Amino acid sequence: MALNNAVTSSLIMVDGYDHIVYTGVNLEVAMIRAGIKEMRKNLTKYLESVQKGEEVIITKRDEPIAKIVPIPTKQPKTLANREQLRSLIKPQGKPLSQVVSENREERL
């Protein structure tokens, strides 16, 4: 049995915004589509939508020219032990013991 991997798109209007909905096998994504003039007038609303996880396509004469997408949030790393933490720290410059020894010699 072969799966149909075709992706289709349709344009719908929700809350005064044009949304492009892509559908296909394991795919259903909604994107907001706005012209430059509309984007300038309602930038705050579009940025709020992006903050909620939606993507915004900016168009110029109905041709897509840019896409605003949410920045993926970084999950804090959890380390199992101190050795993992130490492996992440890269030594730079002289060892501390050498710096301390040099400072002592300068004072004498």
C-alpha positions as CSV (number, residue, x, y, z in Angstrom):
1,M,0.0,0.0,0.0
2,A,1.6,3.3,-1.1
3,L,1.1,6.5,0.8
4,N,0.2,9.6,-1.0
5,N,2.8,12.2,-0.1
6,A,1.1,15.1,-2.0
7,V,0.8,18.3,-0.1
8,T,-2.1,20.7,-0.8
9,S,-2.7,24.2,0.3
10,S,-5.8,26.3,0.8
11,L,-6.3,29.9,1.8
12,I,-8.8,30.7,4.6
13,M,-9.7,33.8,6.5
14,V,-9.7,33.7,10.3
15,D,-10.0,36.7,12.6
16,G,-9.4,39.0,9.7
17,Y,-6.1,37.3,8.7
18,D,-5.4,35.2,5.7
19,H,-4.2,31.8,6.7
20,I,-2.6,29.3,4.3
21,V,-3.3,25.7,5.5
22,Y,-1.0,23.0,4.1
23,T,-2.3,19.5,4.4
24,G,-0.8,16.1,3.5
25,V,0.4,12.9,5.1
26,N,1.4,13.7,8.7
27,L,1.3,17.4,7.9
28,E,-1.1,20.2,8.9
29,V,0.4,23.6,9.3
30,A,-1.3,27.0,9.3
31,M,0.5,30.1,8.3
32,I,-0.7,33.7,8.3
33,R,-0.3,35.6,5.0
34,A,-0.1,39.4,5.0
35,G,1.0,42.2,2.6
36,I,3.6,44.7,3.5
37,K,1.1,47.5,4.1
38,E,-1.1,45.3,6.2
39,M,2.0,44.1,8.2
40,R,3.0,47.7,8.9
41,K,-0.5,48.6,10.2
42,N,-0.8,45.5,12.4
43,L,2.7,44.5,13.3
44,T,1.9,44.0,17.0
45,K,-0.9,41.6,16.2
46,Y,1.2,39.6,13.8
47,L,4.1,39.4,16.3
48,E,1.7,38.1,18.9
49,S,0.6,35.4,16.5
50,V,4.3,34.5,15.9
51,Q,4.8,34.4,19.7
52,K,2.0,31.9,19.9
53,G,3.8,29.6,17.5
54,E,2.3,30.6,14.1
55,E,4.3,31.5,11.0
56,V,3.7,34.7,9.1
57,I,4.3,35.0,5.3
58,I,4.9,38.6,4.1
59,T,3.9,39.2,0.5
60,K,4.5,42.0,-2.0
61,R,1.9,42.0,-4.7
62,D,0.8,38.5,-3.6
63,E,4.3,37.1,-4.0
64,P,5.9,35.7,-0.8
65,I,9.0,37.7,0.0
66,A,9.7,36.8,3.7
67,K,8.6,34.5,6.5
68,I,8.5,35.4,10.2
69,V,8.8,32.3,12.4
70,P,9.0,31.8,16.2
71,I,12.4,31.3,17.7
72,P,12.7,27.8,19.2
73,T,13.0,28.0,22.9
74,K,16.1,26.5,24.4
75,Q,15.5,23.8,27.1
76,P,17.9,24.1,30.0
77,K,20.5,21.4,30.0
78,T,20.5,19.0,32.9
79,L,23.7,17.4,33.8
80,A,23.9,14.0,35.5
81,N,27.1,14.8,37.4
82,R,30.0,17.3,37.9
83,E,32.2,15.5,35.3
84,Q,29.8,16.4,32.6
85,L,29.9,20.1,33.7
86,R,33.7,20.0,33.8
87,S,33.8,18.5,30.3
88,L,31.9,21.6,29.0
89,I,34.4,24.1,30.5
90,K,37.2,24.9,28.1
91,P,40.5,26.0,29.8
92,Q,41.8,29.4,28.6
93,G,45.1,31.1,29.2
94,K,47.5,30.1,31.9
95,P,46.6,27.8,34.7
96,L,45.5,29.6,37.8
97,S,48.3,28.1,39.9
98,Q,50.9,29.5,37.5
99,V,49.3,33.0,37.6
100,V,49.4,32.9,41.5
101,S,53.0,31.8,41.5
102,E,54.0,34.6,39.1
103,N,52.2,37.2,41.3
104,R,54.0,36.0,44.4
105,E,57.4,36.2,42.7
106,E,56.6,39.8,41.6
107,R,55.9,40.8,45.2
108,L,59.2,39.4,46.5
